[in-house]
Amino acid sequence: MNPDRTEPLVGGAGLDGAAEGTEAPDGAGLRLDVGREAALARAAAIVGGAWRSFDRFRPGQPAIDDRVRELLNVGLPEAPTPVLDALNDVSRILDESIAQPRPRYFAFIGSSGLEIGVIADLLAASYDLNLAVDAAAATAVEAQAGRWVAAFVGYPADCAAAFTSGGTVSNISALAAAREHALPRVRAEGMAGVRAAVYCSRDAHYSIVRAVEMLGLGANSLRSLPVDSRRRMVPEALAEAIDADLRAGIVPVAVVATAGTTLTGAVDPIDTIADICSERGVWLHVDGAYGLPAASVSTHAPLFVGVSRADSICVDAHKWLYVPKPCSVCMVRRPGDLIRTFGHDPHYLPRDRAQQHAVDMTLEYSRPLRALKLWLALRTHGAAAFRAAIAGNLRQAQLFHNEVTRYEDLEVFDEPQLSVVPFRHVPPGVRDLDSHNRRLALLIQKDGRAWVASAVIDGRVYLRPSFVNFRSTDTDVLSLIDIARELGARLAHTGTLRRG
């Protein structure tokens, strides 16, 4: 046995403190004041309690209490606090925070905090790996996890996959590669007066705006295209916009097709858009941060035909693959495109190996092992379990839609394409329904039995639940209807928004 090797199971003095007879380092003051096993046991108890509380809804969100307020007013601590006391304070703070893994959290598109992903994060953080350069087995795990997620969503497995902090960084990374592809001198010379354009639907995620701003293209370079009655990009408008820009001497950098908009869950017609891009030699990026995992479900796979033709895609595993934040994947068909975009030759990095360092293909230099949580989740549960959970959320969205249509005082936006189902309360006699629903969303949050946010679609305010939590039961999903009707009726009765 290698005496320097960390064995899978570690016990005794090796866990609680330094081995007997070893020299104390200068940083001995950073050792815990209790044995590490005791601290781990307390942390495990906190996690276990949180997991149990996530198994079912709780009837309200606790307010921030006096103890937590006192803690948050303390200045920089110079003296230590016993670790078990500090962990107890953390437990209190977290319990009084808004936790997205709760089964009735329907706002935005939240994470579920899959348990095995939490464990993976603990293990990865313990080893504190950096995948900017080769990290041996960890680098191989990241590559394998990238191949697995590509296969899961139907993208070529030989693509380059970079794990990032979220959809914004993934989209920026992909569009940086698109910019380098369309304007290969821009890294050295800047835009230098070159006019360029990026195309997306008007419902595309705001990270696309951020991307074109940060990449020096400018917000005015973004062509925000019309959508059809189901909120999907209109392909004819895309073709006309690209052709008009070409005639004007403007360089088309990329088209962004959205595979599941945050607003309504709409999926752009990817295959038709791919035809348009192919005919004109324009980079196609598919922003699938939210919706692309649904491509793995047979009933919804036809919505995503054409994804395999894209030059780049992104998926947020911390959304509909349920693992904790942060865990996004940017995939680019040709690895050389990323190398040309991000590659450098700093003198302090080793260059005595054939394989490319990850730092030559990604934006970040400090890269934790984000992939481990997805790798371990897929290995522990298997892809079939993820498909079943996603299919369950899709079914729940349809169930919710069907139930909403039964009530005269509710109005649903449209048949769900994925798992976002905007609806609104429309009680008789209320003059300003937009203000009513905006206030209703806040009232539901204050009530605490469920959590939902409002959104504006075509100038009208809706409640916009999304169902992306593997813990949510049908009862949880349908409870939002009863809560919205109950609180909405109370608001309409006591409010000042009724017709005079």
Helices and strands as residue ranges (DSSP letters): H 13-16, G 26-30, H 36-54, H 66-72, H 83-95, H 115-127, H 137-153, E 160-164, H 167-182, H 186-189, E 196-201, H 207-214, G 219-221, E 222-225, H 235-247, E 251-258, H 270-280, E 283-287, G 292-296, G 301-304, G 307-309, E 312-316, H 317-320, E 328-332, H 335-342, G 358-360, H 371-381, H 383-404, E 410-412, E 423-425, H 433-447, E 454-457, E 460-463, H 474-494
